[in-house]
Amino acid sequence: MNYLKTLFSLKNSKKNTSGYRCVFKDKVRGKWRVQIKVNGEYLFTGRYDTKEEAAKAAKEAREKLHGQFARIQ
């Protein structure tokens, strides 16, 4: 049980500039991208105009892919 408690209490990296898990700035295109790691591989789900739109898409994708184990932000 301590493992799960630790897993769900993880914070974003200090390098995270968006403030949202799995949301990154695509500097070349000037958009926000969503990238989620599944089974050791990264799944790209799209680019969005705002980081809030990207965060919503990331949350939905994490819930769909990871179910009850998704880390919701």
matplotlib code that plots the C-alpha trace (Angstrom):
import matplotlib.pyplot as plt

x = [0.0, 2.9, 4.0, 0.6, 0.6, 4.0, 3.0, -0.1, 1.7, 4.4, 4.8, 5.6, 9.3, 10.9, 11.5, 7.8, 6.9, 3.2, 2.2, 0.3, 1.4, 2.1, 1.8, 4.7, 5.3, 6.2, 8.5, 8.7, 5.0, 4.1, 1.5, 1.0, 1.5, 0.3, 2.6, 1.8, 4.1, 2.4, 4.2, 7.6, 6.7, 5.5, 2.0, 1.5, -2.1, -2.1, -1.3, -3.5, -3.7, -3.8, -2.2, -5.6, -7.0, -4.0, -4.3, -8.0, -7.0, -4.1, -6.4, -8.9, -6.2, -4.6, -8.0, -8.7, -5.3, -4.5, -8.0, -8.1, -4.3, -4.2, -2.5, -5.1, -4.0]
y = [0.0, 2.4, 2.0, 3.2, 6.0, 7.1, 6.6, 8.8, 11.6, 12.2, 15.9, 17.3, 17.7, 21.1, 21.2, 21.1, 24.5, 23.8, 22.9, 19.9, 16.3, 15.0, 18.5, 20.0, 23.1, 22.4, 25.4, 24.8, 24.9, 27.2, 24.7, 22.5, 18.8, 15.8, 12.8, 9.9, 6.9, 3.5, 0.2, 2.0, 3.8, 7.4, 7.9, 11.2, 12.3, 15.7, 19.4, 22.1, 25.9, 26.3, 24.4, 24.1, 22.2, 20.0, 19.3, 18.2, 15.9, 14.5, 13.8, 12.0, 10.0, 8.9, 7.9, 5.8, 4.2, 3.7, 3.4, 3.4, 3.8, 7.1, 9.9, 12.6, 16.2]
z = [0.0, 0.6, -3.0, -4.2, -1.8, -3.0, -6.7, -6.4, -4.4, -7.0, -8.1, -11.5, -12.3, -11.7, -15.5, -16.1, -17.6, -18.3, -14.8, -16.2, -16.3, -19.9, -21.5, -23.3, -25.3, -29.0, -29.6, -33.3, -33.9, -31.0, -29.7, -26.6, -27.2, -25.2, -24.8, -22.5, -21.7, -22.1, -21.7, -22.1, -25.3, -25.7, -27.2, -28.9, -28.7, -30.4, -30.4, -28.9, -29.0, -25.2, -22.4, -20.7, -23.8, -23.8, -20.1, -20.6, -23.4, -21.4, -18.4, -20.7, -22.4, -19.0, -17.7, -20.9, -21.0, -17.3, -15.8, -12.0, -11.9, -13.9, -12.0, -12.3, -11.8]

ax = plt.figure().add_subplot(projection="3d")
ax.plot(x, y, z, "-o")
ax.set_aspect("equal")
plt.show()
